[in-house]
Amino acid sequence: MARYTGALCRLCRREGEKLFLKGDRCYTDKCAVERRRYGPGQHGQRRRKLSDYAIQLREKQKAKEIYGVLERQFKRYYHMAERRKGVTGTNLLQILERRLDNVVYRLGFACNRRQARQLVNHGHFMVNDRKVNIPSFLVKPGDIISVREKSKNLSVIAENVAKIEHRGIPSWLEVDTNNLSGKVVRLPTRDEIDIPVQEQLIVELYSK
């Protein structure tokens, strides 16, 4: 499966804002968006007027980049959200937030979603005491996500857990740092999903 392997900071610069793809680095003065507030490439400093379609497309691309999802899977999530009761845009973001790699990141066991995806792929996490190595696995309220016993001594996880108080945990999750586990208390509301995306524009794009 194709996946973006280039510079992550390039994606933020293309969107003109921080997408927080590199974890702690995004909060420092080393952030590429802070240093160069223009698009990447030789034509990056040109001002362009975007059409309505281009604005909608950029919002979709932004959401895909934040969660590390490819087009086919993203479109499937959209159709899932469309079939559910409620606001389609909010449903879409809730589905993306329920991905196991995102929940591992939100719980503070990884510094960013890319690292979380790698840790899940390598089988370091369990859901309800069963090993799950699929980053796109969708958790539900009441699920317990825990670090496997043999993985609790990993230095990368220990370093991330030490920063949990500084980063904070969303109110729809609970974390037990002593046992290296967390619980999905409920689904997040739109106000609790802190990503710079206007999901209604994505809905308008797919509704055409």
C-alpha positions as CSV (number, residue, x, y, z in Angstrom):
1,M,0.0,0.0,0.0
2,A,1.3,3.5,-0.9
3,R,2.0,5.8,2.0
4,Y,3.7,9.2,2.2
5,T,7.3,8.8,3.3
6,G,8.5,12.4,2.7
7,A,9.2,15.2,5.1
8,L,6.3,15.7,7.5
9,C,7.0,19.4,7.9
10,R,6.5,19.9,4.2
11,L,2.8,18.8,4.7
12,C,2.3,21.5,7.3
13,R,3.9,24.2,5.2
14,R,1.7,23.2,2.2
15,E,-1.4,23.7,4.4
16,G,-0.1,26.9,5.9
17,E,-0.6,25.8,9.5
18,K,0.6,23.3,12.1
19,L,-0.8,19.8,11.8
20,F,1.3,18.6,14.7
21,L,2.6,15.6,12.8
22,K,6.0,15.5,14.6
23,G,4.9,15.6,18.2
24,D,7.0,17.7,20.6
25,R,9.0,19.4,17.8
26,C,5.9,21.2,16.7
27,Y,5.7,23.1,20.0
28,T,9.3,24.4,19.7
29,D,10.9,27.2,17.6
30,K,12.3,24.4,15.4
31,C,8.9,24.0,13.8
32,A,9.2,24.6,10.0
33,V,5.9,26.5,9.9
34,E,7.3,29.0,12.4
35,R,10.5,29.4,10.5
36,R,9.1,29.6,7.0
37,R,5.5,30.7,6.8
38,Y,5.1,29.9,3.1
39,G,4.5,26.8,1.0
40,P,7.3,24.4,0.1
41,G,9.1,24.4,-3.3
42,Q,10.3,27.1,-5.6
43,H,6.8,28.5,-6.1
44,G,5.9,28.3,-2.5
45,Q,5.9,32.1,-1.9
46,R,3.4,32.8,-4.7
47,R,0.0,33.9,-3.6
48,R,-2.8,31.9,-5.1
49,K,-6.5,32.4,-5.0
50,L,-8.2,29.1,-4.4
51,S,-11.5,28.0,-5.9
52,D,-14.3,26.6,-3.7
53,Y,-13.4,23.1,-4.8
54,A,-9.7,23.6,-4.0
55,I,-10.6,24.9,-0.5
56,Q,-12.8,21.8,0.1
57,L,-10.1,19.5,-1.3
58,R,-7.4,21.0,1.0
59,E,-9.6,20.4,4.1
60,K,-9.9,16.7,3.1
61,Q,-6.2,16.4,2.4
62,K,-5.5,18.0,5.8
63,A,-7.7,15.5,7.6
64,K,-6.0,12.6,5.7
65,E,-2.5,13.9,6.6
66,I,-3.3,14.4,10.3
67,Y,-4.7,10.8,10.7
68,G,-2.4,9.2,8.2
69,V,-5.2,7.7,6.2
70,L,-5.3,7.1,2.4
71,E,-8.1,8.1,0.1
72,R,-9.8,4.7,-0.2
73,Q,-10.0,4.2,3.5
74,F,-11.0,7.8,4.1
75,K,-13.8,7.5,1.7
76,R,-15.0,4.4,3.4
77,Y,-15.0,6.2,6.7
78,Y,-17.1,9.0,5.1
79,H,-19.7,6.5,3.9
80,M,-19.8,4.9,7.4
81,A,-20.4,8.4,8.9
82,E,-23.1,9.2,6.3
83,R,-25.1,6.1,7.3
84,R,-25.1,7.0,11.0
85,K,-27.5,9.2,12.8
86,G,-26.3,12.7,13.6
87,V,-24.1,15.2,11.8
88,T,-22.0,13.5,9.1
89,G,-18.9,15.6,9.7
90,T,-18.9,15.0,13.4
91,N,-19.5,11.3,12.8
92,L,-16.5,11.2,10.4
93,L,-14.2,12.8,13.0
94,Q,-15.4,10.4,15.7
95,I,-14.6,7.4,13.5
96,L,-11.1,8.8,12.8
97,E,-10.6,9.4,16.5
98,R,-11.6,5.8,17.3
99,R,-8.7,4.4,15.3
100,L,-6.4,2.4,17.6
101,D,-3.3,4.3,16.5
102,N,-5.0,7.6,17.3
103,V,-6.2,6.4,20.7
104,V,-2.7,5.2,21.6
105,Y,-1.4,8.7,20.7
106,R,-4.2,10.4,22.6
107,L,-3.4,8.3,25.7
108,G,0.2,9.6,25.6
109,F,1.9,6.3,24.8
110,A,3.3,7.7,21.6
111,C,4.6,11.2,20.7
112,N,2.6,11.3,17.4
113,R,0.3,9.2,15.3
114,R,3.0,7.9,13.1
115,Q,4.9,6.5,16.0
116,A,1.7,5.1,17.5
117,R,1.0,3.3,14.2
118,Q,4.4,1.7,14.3
119,L,4.0,0.6,17.9
120,V,0.6,-0.9,17.1
121,N,2.0,-2.6,14.0
122,H,4.7,-4.2,16.1
123,G,2.2,-5.7,18.4
124,H,3.0,-3.7,21.6
125,F,-0.7,-3.1,22.5
126,M,-3.8,-5.1,23.6
127,V,-7.4,-4.2,23.4
128,N,-9.5,-6.0,26.1
129,D,-6.5,-8.3,26.8
130,R,-6.2,-9.4,23.2
131,K,-3.2,-8.4,21.1
132,V,-4.2,-6.1,18.2
133,N,-1.7,-5.1,15.6
134,I,-4.0,-3.3,13.2
135,P,-3.7,0.5,13.5
136,S,-7.1,1.1,11.8
137,F,-8.9,-1.1,14.5
138,L,-11.9,0.9,15.7
139,V,-12.3,1.0,19.5
140,K,-15.6,1.6,21.2
141,P,-16.7,3.0,24.6
142,G,-15.7,0.6,27.4
143,D,-12.6,-0.8,25.6
144,I,-9.4,-1.1,27.6
145,I,-6.2,-0.4,25.7
146,S,-3.0,-1.6,27.5
147,V,0.7,-2.1,26.8
148,R,1.6,-5.8,26.6
149,E,3.6,-7.1,29.5
150,K,6.8,-7.7,27.5
151,S,6.6,-4.2,26.0
152,K,6.3,-2.3,29.3
153,N,10.1,-1.8,29.5
154,L,10.4,-0.1,26.1
155,S,12.2,3.2,26.6
156,V,10.2,5.0,23.9
157,I,6.9,4.3,25.8
158,A,8.5,5.3,29.1
159,E,9.7,8.6,27.7
160,N,6.2,9.4,26.3
161,V,4.4,8.4,29.5
162,A,6.7,10.8,31.5
163,K,5.3,13.7,29.4
164,I,1.6,12.8,29.8
165,E,1.0,15.4,32.5
166,H,2.5,18.1,30.2
167,R,0.5,17.0,27.2
168,G,-2.8,16.2,28.9
169,I,-5.4,13.5,28.1
170,P,-8.8,14.2,26.4
171,S,-11.7,13.9,28.8
172,W,-13.3,11.1,26.8
173,L,-10.3,8.8,27.7
174,E,-8.9,7.6,31.1
175,V,-5.3,6.6,31.6
176,D,-3.6,4.5,34.3
177,T,0.1,5.4,34.1
178,N,1.1,2.8,36.7
179,N,-0.4,-0.1,34.7
180,L,0.2,1.5,31.3
181,S,-3.4,1.2,30.3
182,G,-6.2,3.4,29.2
183,K,-10.0,3.2,28.8
184,V,-12.4,4.7,26.2
185,V,-15.0,6.3,28.5
186,R,-17.2,7.6,25.7
187,L,-17.1,9.0,22.2
188,P,-15.6,12.4,21.8
189,T,-17.8,15.5,21.1
190,R,-16.8,17.9,18.3
191,D,-15.4,20.4,20.9
192,E,-13.1,17.7,22.2
193,I,-11.5,17.0,18.8
194,D,-8.7,19.5,18.6
195,I,-7.7,19.4,14.9
196,P,-7.7,22.4,12.5
197,V,-10.2,20.9,10.1
198,Q,-13.6,22.3,8.9
199,E,-15.3,18.9,8.4
200,Q,-18.4,20.5,6.8
201,L,-16.2,21.3,3.7
202,I,-15.3,17.6,3.5
203,V,-19.0,16.7,3.5
204,E,-19.7,19.2,0.8
205,L,-16.8,17.8,-1.3
206,Y,-18.1,14.2,-1.1
207,S,-21.7,15.3,-1.6
208,K,-21.1,16.6,-5.1
